[in-house]
Amino acid sequence: MSDPYQGHGPSAGWQQPPPGGYGHPGAAGYGYRTAPGYGVQPPPAPATGPAMWAHLGAVLTITAGSMFCGLGGFLGWIAPLSLRSNARHKHDPYVRHHATQALNFGLTQAIVAVLGVVLYFGSAIVFAAVDHSGSSEAPPGLAVPLVTVMVVMAAYAISGIVCAIIATTKANKGEPWSYPRLIAWPLVKG
């Protein structure tokens, strides 16, 4: 009876994997550099500070700016854009990834804020124009669409803030993070 694996062992040209295995952090050529005479050196740590500030700048602008002057939801893209276009971070893929994610988050929040304002005032104007009661009081059906728009916008803002806080902690730890597509539309590519 013949062996189906005959000729496939170490004597058939099989090589030992490099120390640490293929694709393992200890393997030369797989994320680690070797210097002559020094052995394997780990790569430099990613710049977590600027990546964290991209997300933190966006979430602070949106939350604090909305509390104080009401424009924070429209301006959350400024801090990530300034970090992303900084000459020092143009060639750092880690900072660029997190700044792009934060920029998409800020732009999406601004677009949704504009849509919320348009829906809120649009529904108020439409329902006020439809009211034919002749009284100076607000029409009774006006509260339902206005409250619905406010509840949807508040839920969207809270979920966005939670995702931005998660992104800030992930960036500070040196881990990659991508927002869910509902919270940050991929408007700007890496």
GUDO-894064 format. One record per atom (N, C-alpha, C, O): atom name; y, z, x. Coordinates in steps of 0.1 Angstrom, whole numbers. Atoms other than C-alpha are relative to their C-alpha. Example, Ala and Ser with C-alpha at 12.3 -4.5 7.8 and 13.67 -1.06 7.14 Angstrom:
residues 2
+-------+-------+-------+-------+
: vexgu :    c2 :    c3 :    c1 :
+-------+-------+-------+-------+
:     N :   -12 :     0 :     9 :
:    CA :   -45 :    78 :   123 :
:     C :    12 :     0 :     9 :
:     O :    12 :     7 :    19 :
:     N :   -11 :     0 :    -9 :
:    CA :   -11 :    71 :   137 :
:     C :    11 :     8 :    -8 :
:     O :    22 :     9 :    -3 :
+-------+-------+-------+-------+
***
This chain:
residues 190
+-------+-------+-------+-------+
: vexgu :    c2 :    c3 :    c1 :
+-------+-------+-------+-------+
:     N :   -12 :     0 :     9 :
:    CA :     0 :     0 :     0 :
:     C :    12 :     0 :     9 :
:     O :    13 :     8 :    19 :
:     N :   -12 :     1 :    -8 :
:    CA :    34 :    -9 :    14 :
:     C :    11 :     9 :    -5 :
:     O :    12 :    12 :   -16 :
:     N :   -11 :    -9 :     3 :
:    CA :    63 :    14 :    16 :
:     C :    13 :    -8 :    -3 :
:     O :    17 :   -15 :     5 :
:     N :   -12 :     8 :     3 :
:    CA :    94 :     0 :    -3 :
:     C :    12 :     4 :     9 :
:     O :    22 :    -4 :    10 :
:     N :   -11 :    -5 :    -8 :
:    CA :   117 :    20 :    20 :
:     C :    -2 :    -3 :    15 :
:     O :     6 :     2 :    23 :
:     N :     3 :     2 :   -14 :
:    CA :   101 :     8 :    52 :
:     C :    11 :    -8 :     7 :
:     O :    15 :   -19 :     1 :
:     N :   -10 :     8 :    -7 :
:    CA :   127 :    -4 :    77 :
:     C :    14 :     5 :    -4 :
:     O :    24 :    -2 :     0 :
:     N :   -13 :    -4 :     4 :
:    CA :   156 :    15 :    61 :
:     C :     3 :    14 :     5 :
:     O :    12 :    21 :     0 :
:     N :    -2 :   -13 :    -5 :
:    CA :   155 :    47 :    81 :
:     C :     9 :     0 :    12 :
:     O :    16 :   -11 :    15 :
:     N :    -8 :    -1 :   -12 :
:    CA :   173 :    58 :   112 :
:     C :    -3 :   -11 :    11 :
:     O :     5 :   -15 :    18 :
:     N :     3 :    10 :   -10 :
:    CA :   154 :    33 :   133 :
:     C :     4 :   -14 :    -4 :
:     O :     4 :   -23 :     4 :
:     N :    -4 :    13 :     5 :
:    CA :   167 :     4 :   112 :
:     C :    15 :    -2 :     1 :
:     O :    21 :   -10 :    -7 :
:     N :   -14 :     2 :    -2 :
:    CA :   203 :     5 :   124 :
:     C :     9 :    10 :    -8 :
:     O :    21 :     8 :    -9 :
:     N :    -8 :   -10 :     8 :
:    CA :   214 :    35 :   103 :
:     C :     8 :     8 :    10 :
:     O :     3 :    12 :    20 :
:     N :    -9 :    -8 :    -9 :
:    CA :   243 :    54 :   118 :
:     C :     3 :    13 :    -7 :
:     O :     3 :    14 :   -19 :
:     N :    -4 :   -13 :     5 :
:    CA :   252 :    90 :   114 :
:     C :    15 :    -1 :    -5 :
:     O :    23 :    -7 :     1 :
:     N :   -14 :     1 :     4 :
:    CA :   284 :    95 :    93 :
:     C :     8 :     8 :    10 :
:     O :     3 :    17 :    17 :
:     N :    -9 :    -7 :    -9 :
:    CA :   314 :   108 :   112 :
:     C :     0 :    15 :    -4 :
:     O :    -3 :    18 :   -15 :
:     N :     0 :   -14 :     3 :
:    CA :   319 :   146 :   114 :
:     C :     8 :     2 :   -13 :
:     O :    20 :    -2 :   -14 :
:     N :    -7 :    -2 :    13 :
:    CA :   329 :   157 :    79 :
:     C :    -4 :   -10 :   -11 :
:     O :     1 :    -8 :   -22 :
:     N :     4 :    10 :    10 :
:    CA :   314 :   126 :    62 :
:     C :    11 :   -10 :    -2 :
:     O :    22 :    -9 :     3 :
:     N :    -9 :    11 :     3 :
:    CA :   330 :    95 :    50 :
:     C :    10 :     4 :   -11 :
:     O :     6 :    10 :   -21 :
:     N :   -10 :    -4 :    10 :
:    CA :   363 :   101 :    32 :
:     C :     4 :    14 :    -1 :
:     O :    12 :    19 :    -8 :
:     N :    -2 :   -14 :    -1 :
:    CA :   362 :   137 :    40 :
:     C :    12 :     3 :     9 :
:     O :    14 :    -4 :    18 :
:     N :   -12 :    -3 :    -8 :
:    CA :   394 :   153 :    54 :
:     C :    -3 :     1 :    15 :
:     O :     6 :    -1 :    23 :
:     N :     3 :    -2 :   -14 :
:    CA :   376 :   159 :    87 :
:     C :    -3 :   -14 :     7 :
:     O :    -4 :   -14 :    19 :
:     N :     4 :    13 :    -6 :
:    CA :   367 :   122 :    92 :
:     C :    12 :    -7 :     6 :
:     O :    23 :    -8 :    -1 :
:     N :   -11 :     7 :    -6 :
:    CA :   389 :   103 :   116 :
:     C :     2 :   -13 :    -8 :
:     O :    -7 :   -20 :   -12 :
:     N :    -3 :    13 :     7 :
:    CA :   407 :    74 :    99 :
:     C :     1 :     3 :   -15 :
:     O :     5 :    -7 :   -22 :
:     N :     0 :    -3 :    14 :
:    CA :   406 :    91 :    65 :
:     C :    11 :    11 :    -3 :
:     O :     7 :    21 :    -8 :
:     N :   -11 :   -10 :     3 :
:    CA :   440 :   109 :    63 :
:     C :     3 :     8 :    11 :
:     O :    14 :    15 :    11 :
:     N :    -3 :    -9 :   -11 :
:    CA :   438 :   127 :    96 :
:     C :     2 :    -9 :    12 :
:     O :    -4 :   -20 :    14 :
:     N :    -2 :     8 :   -12 :
:    CA :   451 :   114 :   129 :
:     C :    -7 :     7 :    12 :
:     O :    -8 :    19 :    12 :
:     N :     6 :    -5 :   -13 :
:    CA :   435 :   118 :   163 :
:     C :    10 :    -3 :    11 :
:     O :    15 :   -15 :    12 :
:     N :    -8 :     2 :   -12 :
:    CA :   456 :   122 :   194 :
:     C :    -9 :     1 :    12 :
:     O :   -18 :     9 :    13 :
:     N :     9 :     0 :   -12 :
:    CA :   441 :   115 :   228 :
:     C :     0 :    14 :     7 :
:     O :    11 :    19 :    10 :
:     N :     1 :   -13 :    -7 :
:    CA :   429 :   147 :   243 :
:     C :     2 :    12 :    -9 :
:     O :     0 :    23 :    -5 :
:     N :    -3 :   -11 :     9 :
:    CA :   438 :   168 :   212 :
:     C :    -9 :     1 :   -11 :
:     O :    -9 :    11 :   -18 :
:     N :    10 :    -1 :    11 :
:    CA :   411 :   160 :   187 :
:     C :     7 :    -4 :   -13 :
:     O :    17 :   -11 :   -14 :
:     N :    -5 :     3 :    13 :
:    CA :   418 :   158 :   150 :
:     C :    11 :     9 :    -4 :
:     O :    11 :    21 :    -3 :
:     N :   -12 :    -7 :     5 :
:    CA :   452 :   168 :   137 :
:     C :     3 :    -2 :   -14 :
:     O :     2 :   -13 :   -19 :
:     N :    -3 :     2 :    14 :
:    CA :   461 :   174 :   101 :
:     C :    13 :    -7 :    -2 :
:     O :    22 :    -6 :     7 :
:     N :   -13 :     7 :     2 :
:    CA :   488 :   153 :    86 :
:     C :    11 :    10 :    -3 :
:     O :     8 :    21 :    -7 :
:     N :   -11 :    -9 :     4 :
:    CA :   522 :   168 :    81 :
:     C :     0 :     3 :   -14 :
:     O :    -3 :    -5 :   -23 :
:     N :     0 :    -4 :    14 :
:    CA :   527 :   187 :    49 :
:     C :    11 :    -8 :    -7 :
:     O :    21 :   -11 :    -1 :
:     N :   -10 :     8 :     7 :
:    CA :   545 :   168 :    22 :
:     C :    13 :     8 :    -2 :
:     O :    13 :    21 :    -2 :
:     N :   -13 :    -6 :     2 :
:    CA :   582 :   175 :    16 :
:     C :     0 :     5 :   -15 :
:     O :     4 :    -2 :   -24 :
:     N :     1 :    -5 :    14 :
:    CA :   577 :   198 :   -15 :
:     C :    14 :     4 :    -5 :
:     O :    16 :     3 :   -17 :
:     N :   -14 :    -4 :     4 :
:    CA :   614 :   209 :   -16 :
:     C :     7 :   -10 :    -8 :
:     O :    11 :    -8 :   -20 :
:     N :    -7 :    11 :     8 :
:    CA :   630 :   176 :   -26 :
:     C :    -8 :    -4 :   -12 :
:     O :    -2 :    -7 :   -23 :
:     N :     8 :     4 :    12 :
:    CA :   601 :   168 :   -50 :
:     C :     2 :    10 :   -11 :
:     O :     3 :     7 :   -22 :
:     N :    -2 :   -10 :    10 :
:    CA :   605 :   201 :   -67 :
:     C :    14 :     0 :    -6 :
:     O :    16 :     1 :   -18 :
:     N :   -14 :     1 :     6 :
:    CA :   643 :   197 :   -70 :
:     C :     2 :   -12 :    -8 :
:     O :    11 :   -11 :   -17 :
:     N :    -2 :    11 :     9 :
:    CA :   639 :   164 :   -86 :
:     C :    -4 :     4 :   -14 :
:     O :     4 :     1 :   -24 :
:     N :     4 :    -4 :    13 :
:    CA :   620 :   179 :  -115 :
:     C :     9 :    12 :    -5 :
:     O :    13 :    12 :   -17 :
:     N :    -8 :   -11 :     4 :
:    CA :   640 :   211 :  -115 :
:     C :    14 :    -4 :    -4 :
:     O :    20 :     1 :   -13 :
:     N :   -13 :     5 :     4 :
:    CA :   673 :   192 :  -115 :
:     C :     0 :    -6 :   -14 :
:     O :    10 :    -5 :   -21 :
:     N :     1 :     6 :    13 :
:    CA :   662 :   172 :  -145 :
:     C :    -1 :    10 :   -11 :
:     O :     6 :    10 :   -21 :
:     N :     2 :   -10 :    11 :
:    CA :   650 :   202 :  -165 :
:     C :    12 :     9 :    -2 :
:     O :    15 :    13 :   -13 :
:     N :   -12 :    -8 :     1 :
:    CA :   680 :   223 :  -157 :
:     C :    12 :    -7 :    -6 :
:     O :    19 :    -1 :   -14 :
:     N :   -10 :     7 :     6 :
:    CA :   704 :   196 :  -165 :
:     C :    -2 :    -2 :   -15 :
:     O :     8 :     0 :   -23 :
:     N :     3 :     2 :    14 :
:    CA :   687 :   190 :  -198 :
:     C :     2 :    13 :    -8 :
:     O :     8 :    13 :   -19 :
:     N :    -1 :   -13 :     8 :
:    CA :   684 :   227 :  -209 :
:     C :    14 :     6 :     1 :
:     O :    20 :     9 :    -9 :
:     N :   -13 :    -6 :    -2 :
:    CA :   715 :   242 :  -194 :
:     C :    12 :    -8 :    -5 :
:     O :    21 :    -3 :   -11 :
:     N :   -11 :     9 :     5 :
:    CA :   737 :   212 :  -201 :
:     C :     0 :    -1 :   -15 :
:     O :    11 :    -3 :   -20 :
:     N :     0 :     0 :    15 :
:    CA :   726 :   211 :  -237 :
:     C :     5 :    13 :    -6 :
:     O :    11 :    12 :   -17 :
:     N :    -5 :   -13 :     5 :
:    CA :   734 :   248 :  -241 :
:     C :    15 :     1 :     1 :
:     O :    21 :     6 :    -8 :
:     N :   -14 :    -3 :    -3 :
:    CA :   768 :   247 :  -226 :
:     C :    10 :   -11 :    -6 :
:     O :    20 :    -8 :   -13 :
:     N :    -9 :    10 :     5 :
:    CA :   783 :   213 :  -235 :
:     C :    -6 :   -10 :    -9 :
:     O :     1 :   -19 :   -14 :
:     N :     7 :    10 :     9 :
:    CA :   757 :   194 :  -255 :
:     C :    -3 :   -13 :     6 :
:     O :   -10 :   -21 :    -1 :
:     N :     2 :    13 :    -6 :
:    CA :   755 :   165 :  -231 :
:     C :   -12 :     1 :    10 :
:     O :   -15 :   -10 :    16 :
:     N :    11 :    -1 :   -10 :
:    CA :   725 :   178 :  -210 :
:     C :   -11 :   -10 :    -3 :
:     O :   -17 :   -15 :     7 :
:     N :    10 :     9 :     4 :
:    CA :   700 :   157 :  -229 :
:     C :     2 :   -14 :     4 :
:     O :    -7 :   -22 :     6 :
:     N :    -4 :    13 :    -3 :
:    CA :   719 :   126 :  -220 :
:     C :     1 :    -2 :    15 :
:     O :     1 :   -13 :    20 :
:     N :    -3 :     1 :   -15 :
:    CA :   723 :   134 :  -182 :
:     C :   -11 :     5 :     8 :
:     O :    -9 :     7 :    20 :
:     N :    11 :    -5 :    -8 :
:    CA :   689 :   146 :  -171 :
:     C :    -5 :   -10 :    11 :
:     O :   -13 :    -5 :    19 :
:     N :     5 :    10 :   -10 :
:    CA :   683 :   114 :  -150 :
:     C :     9 :     0 :    13 :
:     O :     5 :    -6 :    22 :
:     N :    -9 :     1 :   -11 :
:    CA :   712 :   120 :  -126 :
:     C :    -6 :     6 :    13 :
:     O :    -6 :     0 :    24 :
:     N :     5 :    -7 :   -12 :
:    CA :   696 :   146 :  -102 :
:     C :   -13 :    -8 :     6 :
:     O :   -13 :    -9 :    18 :
:     N :    12 :     7 :    -6 :
:    CA :   662 :   127 :   -98 :
:     C :     5 :   -14 :     6 :
:     O :    -1 :   -18 :    16 :
:     N :    -5 :    13 :    -5 :
:    CA :   681 :    94 :   -93 :
:     C :     6 :     2 :    13 :
:     O :     4 :    -6 :    23 :
:     N :    -7 :    -3 :   -13 :
:    CA :   702 :   109 :   -65 :
:     C :   -10 :     3 :    11 :
:     O :    -9 :    -1 :    22 :
:     N :    10 :    -3 :   -10 :
:    CA :   671 :   123 :   -48 :
:     C :    -8 :   -12 :     3 :
:     O :   -12 :   -14 :    15 :
:     N :     8 :    12 :    -3 :
:    CA :   652 :    91 :   -52 :
:     C :     7 :   -11 :     8 :
:     O :     0 :   -17 :    16 :
:     N :    -7 :    10 :    -8 :
:    CA :   679 :    69 :   -38 :
:     C :     6 :     5 :    13 :
:     O :    13 :    -2 :    20 :
:     N :    -5 :    -5 :   -13 :
:    CA :   687 :    92 :    -9 :
:     C :    -8 :    -7 :    11 :
:     O :   -20 :    -9 :    11 :
:     N :     6 :     7 :   -11 :
:    CA :   681 :    74 :    24 :
:     C :   -11 :     8 :     7 :
:     O :   -20 :     2 :    12 :
:     N :    10 :    -8 :    -7 :
:    CA :   661 :   103 :    38 :
:     C :   -13 :     0 :    -7 :
:     O :   -23 :     2 :    -1 :
:     N :    13 :     0 :     8 :
:    CA :   635 :   101 :    10 :
:     C :    -5 :   -13 :    -4 :
:     O :   -15 :   -14 :   -11 :
:     N :     4 :    13 :     4 :
:    CA :   632 :    64 :     6 :
:     C :   -14 :    -4 :     4 :
:     O :   -21 :   -11 :    -3 :
:     N :    13 :     3 :    -6 :
:    CA :   601 :    62 :    28 :
:     C :   -10 :    11 :    -1 :
:     O :   -21 :    10 :     5 :
:     N :    10 :   -11 :     2 :
:    CA :   584 :    94 :    17 :
:     C :    -7 :    -2 :   -13 :
:     O :     0 :     0 :   -24 :
:     N :     7 :     4 :    12 :
:    CA :   558 :    84 :    -9 :
:     C :    -1 :    12 :   -10 :
:     O :    -1 :    11 :   -22 :
:     N :     1 :   -12 :     9 :
:    CA :   554 :   120 :   -22 :
:     C :    13 :     3 :    -7 :
:     O :    12 :     5 :   -19 :
:     N :   -13 :    -2 :     7 :
:    CA :   591 :   126 :   -29 :
:     C :     3 :   -11 :    -9 :
:     O :     8 :    -9 :   -20 :
:     N :    -4 :    12 :     8 :
:    CA :   595 :    91 :   -42 :
:     C :    -8 :     1 :   -13 :
:     O :    -3 :    -3 :   -24 :
:     N :     8 :    -1 :    12 :
:    CA :   566 :    96 :   -67 :
:     C :     5 :    11 :    -9 :
:     O :     7 :     8 :   -21 :
:     N :    -5 :   -10 :     9 :
:    CA :   579 :   129 :   -80 :
:     C :    14 :    -3 :    -5 :
:     O :    17 :     0 :   -16 :
:     N :   -13 :     3 :     4 :
:    CA :   615 :   117 :   -81 :
:     C :    -1 :   -11 :   -11 :
:     O :     7 :   -11 :   -20 :
:     N :     2 :    10 :    11 :
:    CA :   603 :    86 :  -101 :
:     C :    -5 :     6 :   -13 :
:     O :     0 :     2 :   -23 :
:     N :     5 :    -7 :    12 :
:    CA :   584 :   108 :  -125 :
:     C :    11 :     8 :    -7 :
:     O :    13 :     7 :   -19 :
:     N :   -11 :    -7 :     6 :
:    CA :   614 :   130 :  -130 :
:     C :    11 :    -9 :    -5 :
:     O :    17 :    -6 :   -16 :
:     N :   -10 :    10 :     5 :
:    CA :   637 :   100 :  -134 :
:     C :    -4 :    -6 :   -13 :
:     O :     4 :    -7 :   -22 :
:     N :     6 :     5 :    13 :
:    CA :   614 :    86 :  -161 :
:     C :     2 :    10 :   -11 :
:     O :     5 :     7 :   -22 :
:     N :    -2 :   -11 :    10 :
:    CA :   615 :   120 :  -178 :
:     C :    14 :     1 :    -4 :
:     O :    17 :     2 :   -16 :
:     N :   -14 :    -1 :     4 :
:    CA :   653 :   122 :  -177 :
:     C :     5 :   -12 :    -8 :
:     O :    12 :   -10 :   -18 :
:     N :    -4 :    12 :     7 :
:    CA :   657 :    86 :  -189 :
:     C :    -6 :     1 :   -14 :
:     O :     1 :    -2 :   -24 :
:     N :     6 :    -1 :    13 :
:    CA :   633 :    92 :  -218 :
:     C :     6 :    10 :    -8 :
:     O :     9 :     8 :   -20 :
:     N :    -7 :   -10 :     8 :
:    CA :   650 :   124 :  -228 :
:     C :    14 :    -5 :    -5 :
:     O :    18 :    -2 :   -16 :
:     N :   -13 :     5 :     4 :
:    CA :   683 :   106 :  -228 :
:     C :    -1 :   -10 :   -12 :
:     O :     7 :   -10 :   -21 :
:     N :     2 :     9 :    11 :
:    CA :   670 :    78 :  -250 :
:     C :    -4 :     7 :   -13 :
:     O :     1 :     3 :   -23 :
:     N :     4 :    -7 :    12 :
:    CA :   653 :   102 :  -274 :
:     C :    12 :     8 :    -6 :
:     O :    13 :     9 :   -18 :
:     N :   -11 :    -7 :     5 :
:    CA :   685 :   122 :  -276 :
:     C :    10 :    -9 :    -7 :
:     O :    15 :    -5 :   -18 :
:     N :    -8 :    10 :     7 :
:    CA :   705 :    91 :  -285 :
:     C :    -6 :    -4 :   -13 :
:     O :     1 :    -4 :   -24 :
:     N :     7 :     3 :    12 :
:    CA :   679 :    82 :  -311 :
:     C :     1 :    11 :   -10 :
:     O :     3 :     9 :   -22 :
:     N :    -1 :   -11 :     9 :
:    CA :   680 :   117 :  -325 :
:     C :    14 :     2 :    -6 :
:     O :    15 :     4 :   -18 :
:     N :   -14 :    -1 :     5 :
:    CA :   718 :   117 :  -328 :
:     C :     2 :   -11 :   -11 :
:     O :     8 :    -9 :   -21 :
:     N :    -1 :    11 :     9 :
:    CA :   717 :    83 :  -345 :
:     C :    -7 :     2 :   -13 :
:     O :    -2 :     0 :   -24 :
:     N :     7 :    -4 :    12 :
:    CA :   690 :    94 :  -369 :
:     C :     6 :    11 :    -8 :
:     O :     7 :    10 :   -20 :
:     N :    -6 :   -11 :     7 :
:    CA :   707 :   126 :  -377 :
:     C :    12 :    -4 :    -8 :
:     O :    14 :    -2 :   -20 :
:     N :   -12 :     4 :     7 :
:    CA :   741 :   112 :  -385 :
:     C :    -2 :   -12 :    -9 :
:     O :     4 :   -13 :   -20 :
:     N :     4 :    11 :     9 :
:    CA :   726 :    80 :  -400 :
:     C :    -5 :     5 :   -13 :
:     O :    -1 :     0 :   -24 :
:     N :     5 :    -6 :    13 :
:    CA :   706 :   100 :  -425 :
:     C :    10 :     8 :    -8 :
:     O :    10 :     7 :   -20 :
:     N :   -11 :    -7 :     7 :
:    CA :   736 :   122 :  -433 :
:     C :     9 :    -9 :    -7 :
:     O :    13 :    -7 :   -18 :
:     N :    -9 :    10 :     6 :
:    CA :   758 :    92 :  -440 :
:     C :    -7 :    -7 :   -11 :
:     O :    -1 :    -9 :   -22 :
:     N :     8 :     7 :    10 :
:    CA :   731 :    74 :  -460 :
:     C :    -1 :     9 :   -12 :
:     O :     1 :     4 :   -24 :
:     N :     2 :    -8 :    11 :
:    CA :   723 :   103 :  -482 :
:     C :    13 :     5 :    -6 :
:     O :    13 :     8 :   -18 :
:     N :   -13 :    -3 :     6 :
:    CA :   760 :   112 :  -487 :
:     C :     5 :   -11 :    -8 :
:     O :    11 :    -9 :   -18 :
:     N :    -5 :    12 :     7 :
:    CA :   767 :    77 :  -497 :
:     C :    -8 :    -3 :   -13 :
:     O :    -3 :    -8 :   -23 :
:     N :     9 :     2 :    12 :
:    CA :   738 :    76 :  -522 :
:     C :     3 :    10 :   -11 :
:     O :     0 :     8 :   -22 :
:     N :    -3 :   -10 :     9 :
:    CA :   749 :   108 :  -538 :
:     C :    11 :    -4 :   -10 :
:     O :    22 :    -8 :    -6 :
:     N :    -9 :     4 :    10 :
:    CA :   766 :   100 :  -571 :
:     C :     4 :    12 :    -9 :
:     O :     8 :    10 :   -21 :
:     N :    -2 :   -11 :     9 :
:    CA :   770 :   135 :  -585 :
:     C :    15 :     3 :    -1 :
:     O :    19 :    10 :   -11 :
:     N :   -15 :    -2 :     1 :
:    CA :   808 :   136 :  -578 :
:     C :     4 :    14 :     4 :
:     O :    16 :    16 :     4 :
:     N :    -5 :   -14 :    -4 :
:    CA :   808 :   172 :  -566 :
:     C :     2 :     0 :    16 :
:     O :    -3 :    -9 :    23 :
:     N :    -3 :     0 :   -14 :
:    CA :   820 :   182 :  -532 :
:     C :   -11 :     7 :     8 :
:     O :   -11 :     8 :    21 :
:     N :    11 :    -6 :    -6 :
:    CA :   787 :   200 :  -524 :
:     C :    -9 :   -10 :     7 :
:     O :    -9 :   -22 :     3 :
:     N :     9 :     9 :    -6 :
:    CA :   761 :   185 :  -502 :
:     C :   -11 :    -4 :    -9 :
:     O :   -15 :     5 :   -17 :
:     N :    11 :     3 :     9 :
:    CA :   734 :   166 :  -521 :
:     C :   -12 :     8 :     3 :
:     O :   -15 :    10 :    15 :
:     N :    12 :    -8 :    -3 :
:    CA :   702 :   186 :  -525 :
:     C :   -10 :    -7 :     8 :
:     O :   -17 :     0 :    15 :
:     N :    10 :     7 :    -8 :
:    CA :   680 :   159 :  -509 :
:     C :     4 :    -2 :    14 :
:     O :    -4 :    -7 :    22 :
:     N :    -5 :     2 :   -13 :
:    CA :   702 :   158 :  -478 :
:     C :    -7 :     9 :    11 :
:     O :    -8 :     5 :    22 :
:     N :     6 :    -9 :   -10 :
:    CA :   686 :   188 :  -461 :
:     C :   -14 :    -4 :     5 :
:     O :   -17 :    -1 :    16 :
:     N :    13 :     3 :    -4 :
:    CA :   651 :   174 :  -460 :
:     C :     0 :   -10 :    12 :
:     O :    -7 :    -6 :    22 :
:     N :     0 :     9 :   -11 :
:    CA :   657 :   144 :  -437 :
:     C :     7 :     6 :    13 :
:     O :     3 :     4 :    24 :
:     N :    -7 :    -6 :   -11 :
:    CA :   682 :   163 :  -416 :
:     C :    -8 :    11 :     7 :
:     O :    -8 :    12 :    20 :
:     N :     8 :   -11 :    -5 :
:    CA :   659 :   193 :  -411 :
:     C :   -12 :    -7 :     7 :
:     O :   -16 :    -2 :    18 :
:     N :    11 :     7 :    -7 :
:    CA :   630 :   169 :  -403 :
:     C :     4 :    -6 :    13 :
:     O :    -4 :    -4 :    23 :
:     N :    -5 :     6 :   -13 :
:    CA :   650 :   151 :  -376 :
:     C :     2 :    12 :    10 :
:     O :    -2 :    10 :    22 :
:     N :    -2 :   -11 :    -9 :
:    CA :   660 :   185 :  -361 :
:     C :   -13 :     6 :     5 :
:     O :   -14 :     9 :    16 :
:     N :    13 :    -6 :    -4 :
:    CA :   624 :   198 :  -361 :
:     C :    -7 :    -9 :    10 :
:     O :   -13 :    -4 :    19 :
:     N :     7 :     9 :    -9 :
:    CA :   610 :   167 :  -345 :
:     C :     7 :     0 :    13 :
:     O :     0 :     0 :    24 :
:     N :    -8 :     0 :   -12 :
:    CA :   638 :   167 :  -319 :
:     C :    -3 :    13 :     8 :
:     O :    -4 :    13 :    20 :
:     N :     2 :   -13 :    -7 :
:    CA :   633 :   204 :  -311 :
:     C :   -14 :     0 :     6 :
:     O :   -16 :     5 :    17 :
:     N :    14 :     0 :    -5 :
:    CA :   595 :   199 :  -308 :
:     C :    -1 :    -9 :    12 :
:     O :    -8 :    -6 :    22 :
:     N :     0 :     9 :   -11 :
:    CA :   600 :   170 :  -285 :
:     C :     7 :     6 :    13 :
:     O :     2 :     5 :    24 :
:     N :    -7 :    -6 :   -12 :
:    CA :   625 :   189 :  -263 :
:     C :    -8 :    11 :     6 :
:     O :    -9 :    12 :    18 :
:     N :     8 :   -11 :    -6 :
:    CA :   603 :   219 :  -260 :
:     C :   -13 :    -5 :     7 :
:     O :   -16 :     0 :    18 :
:     N :    12 :     5 :    -7 :
:    CA :   572 :   199 :  -251 :
:     C :     5 :    -7 :    13 :
:     O :    -3 :    -6 :    23 :
:     N :    -5 :     6 :   -13 :
:    CA :   593 :   180 :  -225 :
:     C :     4 :    10 :    10 :
:     O :     1 :     9 :    22 :
:     N :    -3 :   -11 :    -9 :
:    CA :   606 :   212 :  -210 :
:     C :   -12 :     7 :     6 :
:     O :   -13 :    10 :    18 :
:     N :    12 :    -6 :    -5 :
:    CA :   571 :   226 :  -207 :
:     C :    -6 :    -9 :    10 :
:     O :   -11 :    -4 :    21 :
:     N :     5 :    10 :   -10 :
:    CA :   559 :   194 :  -190 :
:     C :     8 :     0 :    13 :
:     O :     3 :    -1 :    24 :
:     N :    -9 :    -1 :   -12 :
:    CA :   589 :   196 :  -166 :
:     C :    -2 :    12 :     8 :
:     O :    -2 :    12 :    20 :
:     N :     3 :   -13 :    -7 :
:    CA :   581 :   232 :  -157 :
:     C :   -13 :    -2 :     7 :
:     O :   -15 :     2 :    19 :
:     N :    13 :     2 :    -6 :
:    CA :   545 :   222 :  -150 :
:     C :     2 :   -10 :    12 :
:     O :    -4 :    -7 :    23 :
:     N :    -3 :     9 :   -11 :
:    CA :   558 :   193 :  -129 :
:     C :     7 :     6 :    12 :
:     O :     4 :     3 :    23 :
:     N :    -7 :    -7 :   -11 :
:    CA :   581 :   215 :  -109 :
:     C :   -10 :     9 :     8 :
:     O :    -9 :     9 :    20 :
:     N :     9 :    -9 :    -8 :
:    CA :   553 :   240 :  -100 :
:     C :   -10 :    -9 :     7 :
:     O :   -14 :    -5 :    19 :
:     N :     9 :     9 :    -7 :
:    CA :   529 :   211 :   -91 :
:     C :     7 :    -6 :    12 :
:     O :     1 :    -6 :    23 :
:     N :    -8 :     6 :   -11 :
:    CA :   556 :   195 :   -69 :
:     C :     2 :    11 :    11 :
:     O :     1 :     8 :    23 :
:     N :    -2 :   -11 :   -10 :
:    CA :   562 :   229 :   -52 :
:     C :   -13 :     3 :     7 :
:     O :   -12 :     7 :    19 :
:     N :    13 :    -3 :    -6 :
:    CA :   525 :   233 :   -45 :
:     C :    -5 :   -12 :     9 :
:     O :   -14 :   -11 :    16 :
:     N :     4 :    12 :    -7 :
:    CA :   523 :   198 :   -30 :
:     C :   -11 :    -9 :    -7 :
:     O :   -18 :   -17 :    -1 :
:     N :    10 :     8 :     8 :
:    CA :   501 :   183 :   -58 :
:     C :     7 :   -11 :    -7 :
:     O :    19 :   -10 :   -11 :
:     N :    -6 :    11 :     7 :
:    CA :   507 :   150 :   -75 :
:     C :     1 :     4 :   -15 :
:     O :    -7 :    12 :   -20 :
:     N :    -2 :    -2 :    15 :
:    CA :   519 :   150 :  -112 :
:     C :     5 :   -12 :    -6 :
:     O :    14 :   -19 :    -1 :
:     N :    -6 :    11 :     8 :
:    CA :   525 :   124 :  -138 :
:     C :     1 :     5 :   -14 :
:     O :    -8 :    11 :   -20 :
:     N :    -3 :    -5 :    13 :
:    CA :   541 :   132 :  -171 :
:     C :    -9 :    -8 :   -10 :
:     O :   -12 :   -20 :    -7 :
:     N :     6 :     8 :    10 :
:    CA :   523 :   122 :  -203 :
:     C :     9 :   -11 :    -5 :
:     O :    21 :   -10 :    -5 :
:     N :    -8 :    12 :     4 :
:    CA :   535 :    88 :  -216 :
:     C :     9 :     3 :   -11 :
:     O :    20 :    -4 :   -13 :
:     N :    -9 :    -3 :    11 :
:    CA :   550 :   103 :  -247 :
:     C :    13 :     7 :     5 :
:     O :    23 :     6 :    -1 :
:     N :   -12 :    -8 :    -5 :
:    CA :   573 :   126 :  -227 :
:     C :     8 :    -8 :    10 :
:     O :    20 :    -6 :    10 :
:     N :    -7 :     8 :   -10 :
:    CA :   582 :   102 :  -199 :
:     C :    -5 :   -15 :     0 :
:     O :   -16 :   -18 :     6 :
:     N :     4 :    14 :     1 :
:    CA :   581 :    65 :  -206 :
:     C :     1 :    -6 :    14 :
:     O :    11 :    -3 :    21 :
:     N :    -1 :     6 :   -14 :
:    CA :   573 :    45 :  -174 :
:     C :    10 :   -11 :     1 :
:     O :     7 :   -23 :     2 :
:     N :   -11 :    10 :    -1 :
:    CA :   607 :    28 :  -172 :
:     C :     3 :    -5 :    14 :
:     O :     6 :   -16 :    16 :
:     N :    -3 :     2 :   -14 :
:    CA :   611 :    30 :  -134 :
:     C :   -14 :     1 :     7 :
:     O :   -21 :    11 :     6 :
:     N :    12 :    -1 :    -7 :
:    CA :   582 :    21 :  -112 :
:     C :     2 :     5 :    14 :
:     O :    13 :     3 :    20 :
:     N :     0 :    -6 :   -12 :
:    CA :   574 :    39 :   -80 :
:     C :     7 :    -6 :    11 :
:     O :     7 :    -1 :    22 :
+-------+-------+-------+-------+
***
